[in-house]
């Protein structure tokens, strides 16, 4: 709700000035269902859809909207989400937060709508388009399960 409220609060002034940029934080989770973290994945899907929608509405106004969609990133998120033992995280080298932030900033300044960090993440998202939804959902569940 906060993301939508803040956008509603600040966007009219940006449009009135014919300049402004919005950067929202999505995730590769935005592109698929997420068993074991369903609310998180659904929230990220909302952020992606919302940002793409307003980016289209803003064409020609001088205002842009960008959504940054990183994959797993070195931060406190894994501990907070109790995911440090998941197959997705355990033993993996995670992207550095500063690197992800830099990509988001570059995309913002270039007026891009959607930016995904990392080739592996881009391939994952593309493969989701080709695979049956139930296979994608089960694969995500397997990745989020604890690595024993």
C-alpha atoms as an extended CHARMM CRD file, in Angstrom:
* protein
*
       148  EXT
         1         1  UNK       CA              0.0000000000        0.0000000000        0.0000000000  PROA      1               0.0000000000
         2         2  UNK       CA              2.8540000000        2.3710000000        0.7900000000  PROA      2               0.0000000000
         3         3  UNK       CA              4.3560000000        2.1650000000       -2.6960000000  PROA      3               0.0000000000
         4         4  UNK       CA              0.9930000000        2.9690000000       -4.2790000000  PROA      4               0.0000000000
         5         5  UNK       CA              0.2570000000        5.7430000000       -1.7800000000  PROA      5               0.0000000000
         6         6  UNK       CA              3.6600000000        7.4100000000       -2.2230000000  PROA      6               0.0000000000
         7         7  UNK       CA              3.3130000000        7.2510000000       -5.9970000000  PROA      7               0.0000000000
         8         8  UNK       CA             -0.1270000000        8.8430000000       -5.7830000000  PROA      8               0.0000000000
         9         9  UNK       CA              1.2430000000       11.5040000000       -3.4540000000  PROA      9               0.0000000000
        10        10  UNK       CA              4.2940000000       12.5460000000       -5.5050000000  PROA      10              0.0000000000
        11        11  UNK       CA              3.3710000000       11.7460000000       -9.1110000000  PROA      11              0.0000000000
        12        12  UNK       CA              1.0060000000       14.6780000000       -9.7690000000  PROA      12              0.0000000000
        13        13  UNK       CA              3.7420000000       17.2030000000       -8.9330000000  PROA      13              0.0000000000
        14        14  UNK       CA              6.2130000000       15.4050000000      -11.1950000000  PROA      14              0.0000000000
        15        15  UNK       CA              3.7200000000       15.4580000000      -14.0500000000  PROA      15              0.0000000000
        16        16  UNK       CA              2.9730000000       19.1450000000      -13.4140000000  PROA      16              0.0000000000
        17        17  UNK       CA              6.7300000000       19.9290000000      -13.6220000000  PROA      17              0.0000000000
        18        18  UNK       CA              7.1130000000       17.6180000000      -16.6590000000  PROA      18              0.0000000000
        19        19  UNK       CA             10.0180000000       15.8640000000      -14.9840000000  PROA      19              0.0000000000
        20        20  UNK       CA             10.6240000000       13.1320000000      -12.4920000000  PROA      20              0.0000000000
        21        21  UNK       CA             11.6690000000        9.5400000000      -12.0950000000  PROA      21              0.0000000000
        22        22  UNK       CA             10.2410000000        6.6970000000      -10.0500000000  PROA      22              0.0000000000
        23        23  UNK       CA             12.3140000000        3.6480000000       -9.1370000000  PROA      23              0.0000000000
        24        24  UNK       CA             10.5340000000        0.6730000000       -7.5990000000  PROA      24              0.0000000000
        25        25  UNK       CA             12.1530000000       -2.4900000000       -6.3030000000  PROA      25              0.0000000000
        26        26  UNK       CA             10.7300000000       -5.6610000000       -7.7490000000  PROA      26              0.0000000000
        27        27  UNK       CA             12.4930000000       -8.9930000000       -7.9250000000  PROA      27              0.0000000000
        28        28  UNK       CA             12.8790000000      -11.9750000000      -10.2000000000  PROA      28              0.0000000000
        29        29  UNK       CA             10.0950000000      -13.2360000000       -7.9160000000  PROA      29              0.0000000000
        30        30  UNK       CA              7.8700000000      -10.7770000000       -9.8180000000  PROA      30              0.0000000000
        31        31  UNK       CA              7.7490000000      -13.1660000000      -12.7710000000  PROA      31              0.0000000000
        32        32  UNK       CA              6.4770000000      -16.4020000000      -11.1850000000  PROA      32              0.0000000000
        33        33  UNK       CA              4.3870000000      -17.8480000000       -8.3580000000  PROA      33              0.0000000000
        34        34  UNK       CA              6.2770000000      -18.5460000000       -5.1390000000  PROA      34              0.0000000000
        35        35  UNK       CA              5.1560000000      -21.3770000000       -2.9050000000  PROA      35              0.0000000000
        36        36  UNK       CA              6.5660000000      -21.0610000000        0.6310000000  PROA      36              0.0000000000
        37        37  UNK       CA              6.7830000000      -17.2670000000        0.0930000000  PROA      37              0.0000000000
        38        38  UNK       CA              3.4980000000      -16.6570000000       -1.7350000000  PROA      38              0.0000000000
        39        39  UNK       CA              2.7590000000      -13.1940000000       -0.3330000000  PROA      39              0.0000000000
        40        40  UNK       CA              6.2720000000      -11.9460000000       -1.1040000000  PROA      40              0.0000000000
        41        41  UNK       CA              6.1260000000      -13.2180000000       -4.6960000000  PROA      41              0.0000000000
        42        42  UNK       CA              2.6250000000      -11.8130000000       -5.2170000000  PROA      42              0.0000000000
        43        43  UNK       CA              3.6940000000       -8.4330000000       -3.8310000000  PROA      43              0.0000000000
        44        44  UNK       CA              6.6460000000       -8.3190000000       -6.2090000000  PROA      44              0.0000000000
        45        45  UNK       CA              4.3360000000       -9.2550000000       -9.1090000000  PROA      45              0.0000000000
        46        46  UNK       CA              2.1380000000       -6.2890000000       -8.1380000000  PROA      46              0.0000000000
        47        47  UNK       CA              5.1410000000       -3.9500000000       -8.1440000000  PROA      47              0.0000000000
        48        48  UNK       CA              6.1580000000       -5.1240000000      -11.6280000000  PROA      48              0.0000000000
        49        49  UNK       CA              2.6400000000       -4.7910000000      -13.0390000000  PROA      49              0.0000000000
        50        50  UNK       CA              2.0120000000       -1.4440000000      -11.3430000000  PROA      50              0.0000000000
        51        51  UNK       CA              5.2840000000        0.0260000000      -12.5780000000  PROA      51              0.0000000000
        52        52  UNK       CA              4.8050000000       -1.1880000000      -16.1510000000  PROA      52              0.0000000000
        53        53  UNK       CA              1.2730000000        0.2060000000      -16.1440000000  PROA      53              0.0000000000
        54        54  UNK       CA              2.1680000000        3.6670000000      -14.8910000000  PROA      54              0.0000000000
        55        55  UNK       CA              5.2610000000        3.7880000000      -17.1390000000  PROA      55              0.0000000000
        56        56  UNK       CA              2.9360000000        3.3960000000      -20.0950000000  PROA      56              0.0000000000
        57        57  UNK       CA              0.5320000000        6.0230000000      -18.7410000000  PROA      57              0.0000000000
        58        58  UNK       CA              3.4240000000        8.4460000000      -18.2350000000  PROA      58              0.0000000000
        59        59  UNK       CA              4.6690000000        8.3520000000      -21.8340000000  PROA      59              0.0000000000
        60        60  UNK       CA              5.0500000000       11.8910000000      -23.1300000000  PROA      60              0.0000000000
        61        61  UNK       CA              4.8640000000       13.5350000000      -19.6910000000  PROA      61              0.0000000000
        62        62  UNK       CA              8.5970000000       13.8200000000      -18.9870000000  PROA      62              0.0000000000
        63        63  UNK       CA              8.2020000000       11.4140000000      -16.0690000000  PROA      63              0.0000000000
        64        64  UNK       CA              9.3990000000        7.8120000000      -16.1280000000  PROA      64              0.0000000000
        65        65  UNK       CA              8.8820000000        4.7470000000      -13.9570000000  PROA      65              0.0000000000
        66        66  UNK       CA             11.4280000000        1.9480000000      -13.6080000000  PROA      66              0.0000000000
        67        67  UNK       CA             11.2810000000       -1.3570000000      -11.7590000000  PROA      67              0.0000000000
        68        68  UNK       CA             14.5340000000       -3.0390000000      -10.7380000000  PROA      68              0.0000000000
        69        69  UNK       CA             14.2560000000       -6.8360000000      -10.5530000000  PROA      69              0.0000000000
        70        70  UNK       CA             17.3160000000       -8.4220000000       -8.9480000000  PROA      70              0.0000000000
        71        71  UNK       CA             17.7450000000      -12.0220000000       -7.9710000000  PROA      71              0.0000000000
        72        72  UNK       CA             19.2150000000      -13.0710000000       -4.6420000000  PROA      72              0.0000000000
        73        73  UNK       CA             21.3930000000      -10.2480000000       -3.3540000000  PROA      73              0.0000000000
        74        74  UNK       CA             23.8170000000      -10.1750000000       -0.4220000000  PROA      74              0.0000000000
        75        75  UNK       CA             21.8070000000       -8.4930000000        2.3270000000  PROA      75              0.0000000000
        76        76  UNK       CA             19.9860000000       -9.2250000000        5.5540000000  PROA      76              0.0000000000
        77        77  UNK       CA             16.9250000000      -10.3240000000        3.5740000000  PROA      77              0.0000000000
        78        78  UNK       CA             17.8440000000      -14.0160000000        3.6210000000  PROA      78              0.0000000000
        79        79  UNK       CA             17.9430000000      -14.0790000000        7.4200000000  PROA      79              0.0000000000
        80        80  UNK       CA             14.7620000000      -12.0090000000        7.7660000000  PROA      80              0.0000000000
        81        81  UNK       CA             12.9300000000      -14.2970000000        5.3120000000  PROA      81              0.0000000000
        82        82  UNK       CA             14.4710000000      -17.4140000000        6.9000000000  PROA      82              0.0000000000
        83        83  UNK       CA             15.9290000000      -18.3950000000        3.5250000000  PROA      83              0.0000000000
        84        84  UNK       CA             19.6490000000      -18.7500000000        4.3310000000  PROA      84              0.0000000000
        85        85  UNK       CA             19.3510000000      -22.5760000000        4.2040000000  PROA      85              0.0000000000
        86        86  UNK       CA             17.3410000000      -22.6760000000        0.9560000000  PROA      86              0.0000000000
        87        87  UNK       CA             18.7530000000      -24.2590000000       -2.1930000000  PROA      87              0.0000000000
        88        88  UNK       CA             18.4530000000      -20.8380000000       -3.8020000000  PROA      88              0.0000000000
        89        89  UNK       CA             20.8820000000      -19.2600000000       -1.3130000000  PROA      89              0.0000000000
        90        90  UNK       CA             23.0110000000      -21.8390000000        0.4930000000  PROA      90              0.0000000000
        91        91  UNK       CA             26.5480000000      -22.0280000000       -0.9110000000  PROA      91              0.0000000000
        92        92  UNK       CA             25.8440000000      -19.5060000000       -3.6820000000  PROA      92              0.0000000000
        93        93  UNK       CA             27.7570000000      -16.3350000000       -4.4580000000  PROA      93              0.0000000000
        94        94  UNK       CA             25.1690000000      -13.5970000000       -4.2750000000  PROA      94              0.0000000000
        95        95  UNK       CA             25.1760000000      -10.3290000000       -6.1680000000  PROA      95              0.0000000000
        96        96  UNK       CA             26.4970000000       -7.3520000000       -4.2310000000  PROA      96              0.0000000000
        97        97  UNK       CA             23.8830000000       -4.8050000000       -3.2110000000  PROA      97              0.0000000000
        98        98  UNK       CA             25.9610000000       -1.8770000000       -4.5430000000  PROA      98              0.0000000000
        99        99  UNK       CA             26.2390000000       -3.5360000000       -7.9620000000  PROA      99              0.0000000000
       100       100  UNK       CA             22.4760000000       -4.1090000000       -8.1160000000  PROA      100             0.0000000000
       101       101  UNK       CA             21.7800000000       -0.5340000000       -6.9780000000  PROA      101             0.0000000000
       102       102  UNK       CA             24.1170000000        0.8510000000       -9.6510000000  PROA      102             0.0000000000
       103       103  UNK       CA             22.2580000000       -1.0690000000      -12.3590000000  PROA      103             0.0000000000
       104       104  UNK       CA             18.9530000000        0.2680000000      -11.0470000000  PROA      104             0.0000000000
       105       105  UNK       CA             20.2570000000        3.8210000000      -11.0420000000  PROA      105             0.0000000000
       106       106  UNK       CA             21.5690000000        3.4950000000      -14.6170000000  PROA      106             0.0000000000
       107       107  UNK       CA             18.2320000000        2.0990000000      -15.8140000000  PROA      107             0.0000000000
       108       108  UNK       CA             16.4160000000        4.9270000000      -14.0120000000  PROA      108             0.0000000000
       109       109  UNK       CA             18.5340000000        7.6230000000      -15.6490000000  PROA      109             0.0000000000
       110       110  UNK       CA             18.0430000000        5.9790000000      -19.0590000000  PROA      110             0.0000000000
       111       111  UNK       CA             14.2780000000        5.8370000000      -18.6340000000  PROA      111             0.0000000000
       112       112  UNK       CA             14.0530000000        2.0410000000      -18.9040000000  PROA      112             0.0000000000
       113       113  UNK       CA             10.8920000000        0.4530000000      -17.5650000000  PROA      113             0.0000000000
       114       114  UNK       CA             12.0890000000       -2.9990000000      -16.4520000000  PROA      114             0.0000000000
       115       115  UNK       CA             15.6410000000       -3.9970000000      -15.6120000000  PROA      115             0.0000000000
       116       116  UNK       CA             16.7460000000       -7.4500000000      -14.4590000000  PROA      116             0.0000000000
       117       117  UNK       CA             20.1330000000       -7.9060000000      -12.8300000000  PROA      117             0.0000000000
       118       118  UNK       CA             22.3350000000      -10.7110000000      -14.1600000000  PROA      118             0.0000000000
       119       119  UNK       CA             22.3380000000      -13.0110000000      -17.1660000000  PROA      119             0.0000000000
       120       120  UNK       CA             21.2810000000      -16.0460000000      -15.1200000000  PROA      120             0.0000000000
       121       121  UNK       CA             18.2470000000      -14.1580000000      -13.8370000000  PROA      121             0.0000000000
       122       122  UNK       CA             17.3360000000      -13.0160000000      -17.3520000000  PROA      122             0.0000000000
       123       123  UNK       CA             17.5520000000      -16.6000000000      -18.6140000000  PROA      123             0.0000000000
       124       124  UNK       CA             15.4450000000      -17.8310000000      -15.7090000000  PROA      124             0.0000000000
       125       125  UNK       CA             12.7200000000      -15.3020000000      -16.4350000000  PROA      125             0.0000000000
       126       126  UNK       CA             12.7740000000      -16.1410000000      -20.1440000000  PROA      126             0.0000000000
       127       127  UNK       CA             12.5470000000      -19.8780000000      -19.4390000000  PROA      127             0.0000000000
       128       128  UNK       CA              9.4540000000      -19.2420000000      -17.3070000000  PROA      128             0.0000000000
       129       129  UNK       CA              7.6630000000      -18.1240000000      -20.4530000000  PROA      129             0.0000000000
       130       130  UNK       CA              8.3370000000      -21.4590000000      -22.1200000000  PROA      130             0.0000000000
       131       131  UNK       CA              7.6440000000      -23.8670000000      -19.2600000000  PROA      131             0.0000000000
       132       132  UNK       CA              4.2100000000      -24.9620000000      -18.0450000000  PROA      132             0.0000000000
       133       133  UNK       CA              3.0630000000      -22.9070000000      -15.0080000000  PROA      133             0.0000000000
       134       134  UNK       CA              2.8060000000      -25.9440000000      -12.7330000000  PROA      134             0.0000000000
       135       135  UNK       CA              6.4180000000      -26.8690000000      -13.5370000000  PROA      135             0.0000000000
       136       136  UNK       CA              7.5860000000      -23.3040000000      -12.8210000000  PROA      136             0.0000000000
       137       137  UNK       CA              5.6810000000      -23.2930000000       -9.5290000000  PROA      137             0.0000000000
       138       138  UNK       CA              7.1020000000      -26.6450000000       -8.4230000000  PROA      138             0.0000000000
       139       139  UNK       CA             10.6300000000      -25.6070000000       -9.4390000000  PROA      139             0.0000000000
       140       140  UNK       CA             10.3740000000      -22.4320000000       -7.3490000000  PROA      140             0.0000000000
       141       141  UNK       CA              9.1160000000      -24.4840000000       -4.3980000000  PROA      141             0.0000000000
       142       142  UNK       CA             12.0930000000      -26.8360000000       -4.7440000000  PROA      142             0.0000000000
       143       143  UNK       CA             14.5200000000      -23.8940000000       -4.8760000000  PROA      143             0.0000000000
       144       144  UNK       CA             13.0170000000      -22.2810000000       -1.7720000000  PROA      144             0.0000000000
       145       145  UNK       CA             13.0470000000      -25.5100000000        0.2130000000  PROA      145             0.0000000000
       146       146  UNK       CA             15.8590000000      -26.1060000000        2.6570000000  PROA      146             0.0000000000
       147       147  UNK       CA             18.9730000000      -27.7070000000        1.2530000000  PROA      147             0.0000000000
       148       148  UNK       CA             19.5070000000      -30.7650000000        3.4370000000  PROA      148             0.0000000000
